[in-house]
Amino acid sequence: MSVNRYGAAQTLRALNFICNAPQAQAVSLVGDFNQWNPKAQPMRQMPDQAWMVTMELKHGHHRYAFLVDGQLTLDPCGQGITRNDKGERVSLLPVS
C-alpha cells in the first residue's frame, strides 16, 4: 500500500505561537482560522511567564493577533502586518 505524500494528511503544519505578556491575566490566539473567536484558542502560561499555544494551520497566508486581556496585540515575531476586516492592524503569517 503506497502513501500519498500530497494527501489531506500532509496539508496541516503545527506551529507554536508564543506571546510574551508576563503580567496578563488571559491571552488567546485569534485569527482568520478561528473566526477571531477569543474562546477558540486560549493560550497557557508557561513557567517562563510567556504564553503559548500550538495550532495546526493550512498552507497559505493567515491573519492573526494575540488578545491580551481583551486588547488586540500584534505579534512582535510576526512575519508581516496587515489589517483585519475591521481595519485593525494584525499580524500576517505565511505557512508553506
N, C-alpha and C positions, 0 to 999 in steps of 0.2 A: 504494500500500500504506500503510495507516494504522498508526501506532504506538500501542500500548496503554500509556498513561501509568501505569496502575494494575496492570500485569502483574508477574510474578515478578521481572523485571529491576530493578524500582524498589523492592523491599522491603528491600534491604540499605542500610545507611548506614555509610560509612567513618569511623571515629573514631580519633583519636590518643590513646593512653594514655601519660602521662609520669609517671615516678617519680623523685623527687629523692633518690637514695641514692648519693652520690659514693664512699663507701668500700666499697660492696657488691662482692662477687665475682661474684654472679649474681642476676638479677632476672627473674621471669617473671610473666605475667598469668594468673590463674586465675579461673574463674567457672562459672556455670551453662552458659555457651555452649561450654565445653570439658571439662565433667565434672570441673572442679577439677584437671585434669591439669597438673602443673608442667612437663612437657616439651612441651606443646602450643603455647604462645605464649611462647618465650623473648624477652626484651627485649634490645635492643642499646644499649650505652653510647654517648652522643653526645659530641662534642668539649667540651661544657659540663659533662660528667660526669653529666648526667641520663640516665635510661634511657627508651627509647621503643619502642613497637610500635603498628602500625596494625591495627585489626580491623574487619571488616565485620559489623555486628550487625543483626538483625531488629528491627522495631518492637516495643515492649513494655518491660517492666522487667527489668533484668539485675542479678543479684547477682555481685559480683566483689571481688577483692583483689589486691594485689601480694604475691608470695612473694619476700622479700628475704633471701637466704642462708638459705632454709628457714623463715623467720619470716613468718607471715601478717600483712600490714600494710594498714591502711586507706588509702584514697586521700584525702589532705587536701583535694583539689579535688573530691571526690565530691559528688553532689547529695543523698545521704541515707545513712543507716546502717540496716542490718537484720541478720538472723542467717542463717547458712547451716544446712544440715541437721544439722550437729554442734553448733549453738548458739553458734558463734563469731561475733563481730561482724565484719561485712563491709560493703563499700560497696554502694550501690544507684544504678543509672543508668537513668533513663527515656530511651528512644530513640523519637523520632517522625519 
